[in-house]
Amino acid sequence: MSHNISVNERLESLGYTNGGEAIYGGGKAGWHGFGKTVDHLLTGDDICNEPWFFDVEKIQQLIPYKGEMVKSDQWAVIRTDTGAPLGYVGEDYSVWQNRDAVTFIDGLLKDGIMKYDACFSMMGGKYVTMSARMPQCDFMVEEGDKQLCNVIANWGHGGNGRINLFPCSFRPECWNMTQLAIGEAKEGNRLVSFKHTKNMGKYLEMAADYISQFSAAFSRYNAQAAAMVKRQYTPQQVHDYIQQLFPVKGGLTERQLNNIEKDKATFMQCLATENKLRSVQGTVWALYNAATRFIDWNQDYKGGKIERQDNRWKNITEGNGAEFKAKALELAVSLA
């Protein structure tokens, strides 16, 4: 399944649904139903004390040669709790422990204690993602519509040997959501990525500076949202917005043209839903949120419940859905 949450059967008896190597804070479970949920936000110590939060070790590979096992020039990074190999590296590779990552991320906050609302292992432990809250940057567009600010850390154990830091307006909960967040950060030039070494201290100040830039980036987005809330749209603007989101190209079949008309009608239903909120009724913000609702909740995905959820995230992360939402935001900002 595309959530790719690591599974460890021994965790089920400890209250981790489906044995998922995941912990979610703030009382909100992951959409996939794997892992454990707690009501409070988490500290770095909380995460390090998770029963699945594993260590890794680098061991030299042996190969058969003339009836004997001899050392090769390849090394494996393995989980010390299960012995599972996570990646293959060279002799100079420096092991990056999960707890090292937590210590590093905790150090980004110069005052106070960093709090987290998610941490999960993927693909058997090959990748780990953490979500740190930045409530000082949260923005209430209107009552009941709070835009969150998180800083996401993602790293792997193996040949990639990098740690990624980036801001995000939602909490990733799985592999596809992490990839979606990374993609959006890359497009917006907000992704910080560097190779982990034995001495990460030299990167700490640089990364802390980027955190302040993340705050500025969210401030810009908040300003855009505030402008969209204040601006009322006209019927002509709605018409033009829809025409640009659902362009009609030459050479389309009658069936394709009918599908476009159905999509337009569905979009108008989404807009009607958004306009039920009196504080944003008739605003460009409602128009933009109708576009995100159209992609996130009104597409027809086949299969069972989990399969439909997987297909939904594939659409959002692998091209069409993400491109549609980016275009919708660009058009909406131009109207505000």
Order of alpha helices (4+ residues) and beta strands (2+ residues): beta-beta-alpha-beta-beta-beta-alpha-beta-beta-beta-beta-beta-beta-alpha-beta-alpha-alpha-alpha-alpha-alpha-alpha
